[in-house]
Amino acid sequence: MTKSIYQAIHPDFKFNGSYLSREELCNIALDYLEDDLEYLKNTGSFLLKWFDDNDFIEVQTSGTTGTPKLITVNKIAMYNSAVATGSFFGLKSGNTALCCLPVKYIAGKMMLIRALVLGLEIDLVEPKSSPMNRDKFYDFVAMVPLQVENSIDKLNLIGQLIIGGTKLKPELASEILKSSCKAFETYSMTETVTHVAAKKVGMEAFKILPNVSISLDNRGCLVIDAPKLNPGIIVTNDLVSIISDAEFIWKGRADNVINSGGIKLFPEQIEDKISDKINNRFFIGGIPDDRLGEKLALIIEGENFTIEEKIFKDLEKYEKPKTVIFVSKFQETETGKIKRKEIMNSIIKKEQL
């Protein structure tokens, strides 16, 4: 496949209400580079790189599981990802879309590529926590949970919504299900050019996108084979249960699993059970313990307050935290994800002093 095919602009593509040629789009991109707003600078830079002579794009990872880094993604892989998304969600040329995620990262970049490849009519807005500041209907939108939470009263203006970045809280999922919007949680990473699987909000199993195969390694972690997106086999740290060739259930991160008294505990599953009982941001971590090996700790962001016993009533005996620790402000990535490891390392160092 030649460059001209994956860089071609679909005849139905619209950007902020206008049909644009490649030259016109590049001129807008040049203007964006001179703008004071960072999201426009990032958009301009990306569009110019998309249309340059290189067959790859450098993309910054979010830093969820390590230090943010630049990786190389082939442009043909981004094209293939856009086609797979269009097929999975039934997107058609002329559908309206909203780009409200930072184009600095792969999720925002791919919203623009989907529009270019599939012929969507896309509007670009500043990636704020409340992006739906207009009464316009969009067929397809991608958001992170905080944006969804701040757009609950506008969800009826969205046909299909994909949500990524972090896991949805059950109470937010319940609010989403009250709307007419068809919402999906996505399983994604920069290395697979955003999502390779999605599940309807309220459902348990993720369904994989076209041209993706899945298996397990000896740890029970997901292994992804998606040759049209990445030439290598991707071994993840995500513990899953595979229920068919095309479906899996996510259980948690292998590097988050806590071994307490010989029992393996999944923090994410415990967090789900108490997520609607604590208003502050929180997570479950493990602290070294002479007797248990590790003891469960509930880490809460903010000033100290009294934890009522009823918060833990839905937990099994071994899932109940042995200690509660308050941290005034969580460390987080540029995209707002909690840096669990860094926070826990800091807590453990203080405990050892």
C-alpha positions in Angstrom: 0.0 0.0 0.0 1.4 3.3 -1.0 1.7 6.5 1.0 -0.9 8.2 -1.2 -3.6 5.8 -0.1 -3.2 6.2 3.7 -2.6 9.9 3.4 -5.5 10.6 1.1 -8.3 12.7 2.4 -11.8 11.2 2.1 -14.0 13.4 -0.1 -16.6 13.7 2.7 -14.1 14.8 5.3 -15.0 18.1 7.0 -12.9 19.9 9.6 -14.7 22.5 11.8 -17.5 22.7 9.2 -15.4 23.0 6.0 -14.4 20.7 3.2 -10.6 21.0 3.0 -8.0 19.8 0.5 -4.6 18.6 1.7 -3.0 21.9 0.9 -5.8 23.9 2.8 -5.5 21.6 5.8 -1.7 22.0 5.9 -2.1 25.8 5.7 -4.4 25.7 8.7 -1.9 23.5 10.5 0.8 26.1 9.8 -1.4 28.8 11.3 -2.0 26.6 14.3 1.7 26.5 14.9 1.7 30.2 15.5 -1.2 30.1 17.9 -0.8 30.6 21.7 -3.0 27.7 22.6 -1.1 24.5 23.1 -3.8 22.2 21.8 -3.8 24.0 18.4 0.0 23.9 18.3 -0.1 20.2 18.9 -2.8 19.7 16.2 -0.9 21.8 13.7 2.4 19.9 14.4 0.7 16.5 14.1 -1.2 17.3 10.8 2.0 18.5 9.2 3.9 15.4 10.3 1.0 13.2 9.0 1.4 14.6 5.5 5.2 14.6 5.4 7.3 12.0 3.5 8.0 9.8 6.6 6.1 6.6 6.9 5.9 6.9 10.7 4.9 9.2 13.5 6.6 9.6 16.9 3.9 9.3 19.6 4.3 10.0 23.3 3.0 7.4 25.8 0.9 8.6 28.7 3.2 7.2 31.4 0.6 5.1 33.2 2.9 2.2 33.8 6.3 3.9 33.5 8.1 7.0 32.4 6.5 8.7 29.4 8.5 8.0 26.3 8.4 8.5 22.5 7.6 5.4 20.4 7.4 5.1 16.7 4.1 4.2 15.1 3.7 3.4 11.4 1.2 5.6 9.5 -0.2 2.6 7.8 -1.0 1.1 11.3 -2.9 4.3 12.1 -4.8 4.0 8.9 -5.6 0.3 9.6 -6.7 1.2 13.1 -9.1 3.8 11.8 -10.6 1.3 9.3 -11.0 -1.3 12.1 -12.8 1.3 14.4 -15.1 2.3 11.5 -16.0 -1.4 10.9 -16.5 -2.2 14.6 -18.7 0.8 15.4 -20.5 1.0 12.0 -19.2 4.5 11.2 -20.2 5.9 7.8 -18.9 8.8 5.8 -20.7 12.0 6.7 -21.1 11.0 10.4 -20.3 13.9 12.8 -17.5 13.5 15.3 -15.9 15.6 18.1 -12.2 15.7 18.9 -12.0 16.8 22.6 -8.9 14.8 23.6 -5.3 16.2 23.5 -3.8 15.6 20.0 -0.5 15.4 21.8 -1.4 11.7 22.6 -2.5 8.8 20.4 -6.2 9.0 21.3 -6.5 12.6 20.0 -4.4 11.9 17.0 -6.6 8.9 16.0 -9.8 10.9 16.2 -8.4 13.1 13.4 -7.1 10.2 11.4 -10.5 8.4 11.6 -12.1 11.5 10.3 -9.6 11.8 7.4 -9.8 8.1 6.5 -13.6 7.5 7.0 -14.9 10.8 5.8 -16.2 12.1 9.2 -17.3 15.7 9.8 -15.1 16.5 12.8 -15.0 19.5 15.1 -11.9 20.2 17.1 -12.3 21.8 20.6 -10.0 22.5 23.4 -9.5 19.3 25.5 -11.2 20.6 28.7 -12.9 18.7 31.5 -16.3 19.9 30.2 -16.0 19.6 26.4 -19.7 19.5 25.4 -20.3 23.3 25.4 -22.7 23.3 22.4 -26.1 21.8 21.5 -24.9 19.9 18.5 -25.5 16.2 17.9 -22.4 14.0 17.3 -22.4 10.5 16.0 -19.1 9.6 17.4 -17.1 11.0 20.4 -14.1 9.8 22.5 -13.7 11.0 26.1 -12.0 10.2 29.4 -14.2 9.5 32.4 -13.9 13.0 33.9 -15.2 14.5 30.7 -18.1 12.0 30.6 -18.9 12.9 34.2 -19.0 16.6 33.4 -21.1 15.9 30.2 -23.9 13.7 31.7 -26.6 16.2 30.8 -25.3 16.3 27.2 -25.0 12.6 26.5 -28.3 12.5 24.6 -26.4 14.6 22.0 -24.0 11.7 21.4 -24.8 8.7 19.3 -21.8 6.5 20.2 -19.2 7.3 22.9 -15.9 5.5 23.5 -14.4 6.0 26.9 -10.8 5.3 27.8 -7.9 6.4 29.9 -9.1 4.7 33.2 -11.8 2.4 34.4 -15.3 3.7 34.8 -16.7 4.0 38.3 -20.0 2.0 38.7 -22.0 5.0 39.7 -20.9 6.9 36.5 -21.7 3.8 34.4 -25.2 3.8 35.9 -25.7 7.5 35.0 -24.5 6.8 31.4 -27.0 3.9 31.1 -29.9 6.4 31.8 -29.1 8.2 28.5 -29.8 7.3 24.9 -26.1 7.3 24.2 -24.5 4.0 23.2 -21.3 4.1 25.3 -18.3 1.7 25.3 -15.3 1.3 27.5 -12.2 0.6 25.4 -9.1 -1.5 26.0 -6.2 0.4 24.5 -2.6 1.4 24.5 -0.3 3.5 22.4 1.5 0.4 21.1 -1.7 -0.9 19.6 -2.6 2.5 18.1 -5.4 3.1 20.7 -8.1 0.5 21.2 -8.0 -3.2 20.2 -11.2 -4.1 22.1 -14.3 -2.5 23.5 -17.3 -3.4 25.7 -20.7 -1.7 26.1 -20.9 0.1 29.4 -22.6 -2.2 31.9 -21.3 -5.4 30.2 -18.4 -7.4 31.5 -16.6 -8.8 28.5 -14.5 -6.9 26.0 -14.9 -7.8 22.3 -11.8 -7.5 20.1 -11.7 -5.4 16.9 -11.1 -6.9 13.4 -7.7 -8.5 12.7 -6.8 -8.9 16.3 -6.0 -12.2 18.0 -5.7 -12.8 21.8 -4.1 -15.5 24.0 -2.6 -15.8 27.5 0.9 -16.1 28.8 2.0 -18.3 31.7 1.1 -15.6 34.2 -2.5 -15.4 32.9 -1.8 -12.0 31.2 -3.2 -10.9 27.9 -1.1 -11.4 24.7 -2.1 -9.4 21.7 -1.4 -10.3 18.1 -2.5 -7.4 15.8 -0.1 -7.5 12.8 -1.9 -4.6 11.0 -1.3 -2.4 14.1 2.0 -3.6 15.4 4.4 -6.1 13.7 5.4 -7.7 17.1 3.5 -9.7 19.6 2.5 -7.5 22.6 2.7 -9.1 26.0 0.7 -7.1 28.5 0.6 -7.0 32.3 -3.2 -7.2 32.3 -4.7 -10.3 33.9 -7.7 -11.5 32.0 -10.1 -14.4 31.5 -10.5 -15.4 27.8 -14.1 -16.5 27.3 -13.9 -16.9 23.5 -11.6 -16.2 20.5 -13.0 -12.7 20.4 -13.9 -11.9 24.0 -12.1 -11.5 27.3 -12.8 -10.2 30.9 -10.3 -7.8 32.4 -9.4 -8.6 36.1 -6.6 -6.2 36.9 -2.9 -5.4 36.5 -0.4 -8.1 37.3 1.9 -5.5 38.8 -0.9 -4.4 41.1 -1.8 -7.8 42.5 -1.2 -8.0 46.3 -0.2 -11.3 48.0 -1.5 -11.1 51.5 -1.1 -14.2 53.7 -0.8 -16.3 50.6 -4.0 -15.0 49.0 -3.8 -13.1 45.8 -6.0 -10.0 45.9 -6.9 -7.8 42.9 -7.0 -4.1 43.9 -9.1 -3.1 41.0 -11.9 -5.6 42.0 -11.9 -4.4 45.6 -12.0 -0.7 44.4 -15.1 -1.5 42.3 -16.9 -2.7 45.4 -16.4 0.5 47.4 -16.1 3.0 44.6 -19.6 4.5 45.3 -18.9 4.8 49.0 -15.9 7.2 48.9 -16.1 10.6 47.2 -12.4 11.3 47.2 -10.0 9.7 44.7 -8.6 6.5 46.2 -6.9 3.2 45.4 -5.9 -0.1 47.1 -2.2 -0.8 47.6 0.0 -3.3 49.4 2.4 -2.4 52.2 5.2 -4.8 53.4 4.1 -6.8 56.5 6.2 -9.2 58.6 3.3 -11.6 59.2 1.3 -11.4 55.9 4.0 -10.5 53.4 1.8 -7.6 52.3 -1.1 -6.0 54.0 -4.0 -4.2 52.2 -4.0 -0.4 52.5 -6.7 2.0 51.4 -5.0 5.1 50.0 -7.2 8.2 50.0 -6.4 11.6 48.5 -7.2 14.6 50.7 -7.3 15.5 54.4 -8.0 12.9 57.1 -11.6 12.0 57.8 -13.3 9.2 59.7 -13.8 6.0 57.7 -17.1 4.3 58.7 -17.1 0.5 59.0 -20.1 0.2 56.6 -17.9 1.3 53.7 -16.4 -2.2 53.8 -19.7 -4.2 54.2 -19.6 -5.6 50.6 -16.0 -6.8 50.9 -14.9 -10.4 51.6 -12.9 -11.0 54.8 -9.5 -10.9 53.1 -10.4 -7.8 51.0 -10.9 -5.5 53.9 -8.0 -3.0 54.2 -5.8 -3.3 57.3 -4.9 0.4 57.3 -6.1 3.7 55.8 -3.6 6.2 54.6 -4.4 9.8 53.5 -2.2 11.5 50.9 -2.8 15.3 50.4 -2.3 15.2 46.7 -1.9 12.2 44.4 0.9 12.1 41.8 -0.5 11.7 38.3 0.5 11.5 34.7 -0.1 14.3 32.2 -3.4 12.7 31.3 -4.6 12.6 34.9 -4.0 8.9 35.7 -3.0 8.1 39.2 0.7 7.0 39.6 0.1 4.1 42.0 3.6 2.8 42.1 5.2 6.2 42.8 2.7 7.0 45.6 3.1 3.6 47.2 6.9 3.8 47.1 6.7 7.2 48.8 4.3 5.7 51.5 6.5 2.7 52.1 9.6 4.8 52.5 7.8 6.9 55.1 6.6 3.7 56.9 10.2 2.5 57.1 11.6 5.7 58.6 
